[in-house]
C-alpha cells in the first residue's frame, strides 16, 4: 500500500490510518528506520527541504478542504485527474508555480510567498 500512496484517495488514506491504529506493529520497523534517517545530522539539509515541501502540501490540502471540494471536483476545475491531485496532496509530486497557482485559484485562494 505504501507504494501506491500517491494514488490514494482520502477514503483510502483513512482506511490505511485505521489499519495503522489496529496493527501498529506492522509499521514499527519502517518507522524506526525513518526516525534514524531523519535524526542523522548528515541529512539536515534534505530534511529541511522535505519539511518545507510538506508545509506546502499541507497548505494545498487545507485550501481544498476549506473550499469544500473533493479531489475529483478540484481535478475537474484544474483540468487534470484525481490521481494527480492525490499525488500532490501526498507530497509525491514536485509542482511548479503555475500548478500551485491553478490549484489555489480553483480553491478560490491567492498565493503569498515569504522568503526566510
N, C-alpha and C positions, 0 to 999 in steps of 0.2 A: 504494500500500500504506500510506503514512503516514496517509491519511485514514481508514483502517479500523483503526488501532492500538487503538482502544477495543474492538474485537471480536475481536482476535487471541487465539488460544489459546496456551498455552505452546509447543506444537509449531510453530505458525505463526511465533511470535516467534523461535524457534531457527532456523528456515529463513531468516527475514529477516536475522538476525545472521550466518549462514553466508554469505549473499549479500554482505553488507557486507564480510566478510573477503576475499572473492574480487574484488569490484568496488568498492573504497573510493572511487574517482574519481567514481562515480555520486552520491555524497553530499557531496562536498567543498564545493560552493557553499552548500548548506544549512548545513553546519557552520560555515563562515566567517561567514555572516550571523548565525547563532545566537550564536557566540562574541562578535561585535561587540556584539550587544544585551546579553548577559549582562555584558560588561565595562564597559558605559557606566554611570558613577556615577549618572546620572539615573534609572536603573532599579533602584537598590539595594533599595528597599523591596519592590518587586514580586518581585525575585529572591529576597530572604529569605523572602517569603511562599511562593513556589514551592518553595524548599528545605525549608521546614517541612512543606508538603503532601507532598513526595516522601519525607521521612523517615517520615511516617505510612504512606504507600503501601508502602514497603519493609518496615515492621514487619508490616503486614497480610499481605503476600506471604510473609514469613518464618514467620508464625504458621500459615498454611495448609500450607506445606511441612513444618514441624515436626510438624504434626498428621497428615501423610501423606495429605492429601486432594487430589483433583483439583479443578479449578474446578467441574466438573459435580457432584461429590459435595458440595462446600461449598454450591453453589447449592441443591441439594435440601434440605440441612439448614436453610438460611435461607428456603426457600420463594420462591426467585427464579430467574432464568435465568443460565446460564453466561456469556452475553454481558455481563450486568451485573457479575458478579464480575471478568471480564476488564477491563471499563472501569474498575472501582475500582482494580485492580492496575496499570493503566497510567497512573493518575493523571488519568483523563478525567472523573471524577465528583467533585463536592464532596459528601461523605457527611455525614449527620447523626450526632450522638452515638448515637442509637438504632441506626442501621445499623452503626456501629463496634462497639457492644455486642453486637449479634446476630452479627456476624462473629466477634468474639472468643469468644463463648460457643460457637458452632458449632465452633470450633477447640480448645475446651477451655481457653481462656485467660481472664484477667481484665484489666480496663483499669486503668492507673495513669497519672495526669496530673501533669505537673510544669510549673509556670509559671516562666518565666525572666525 
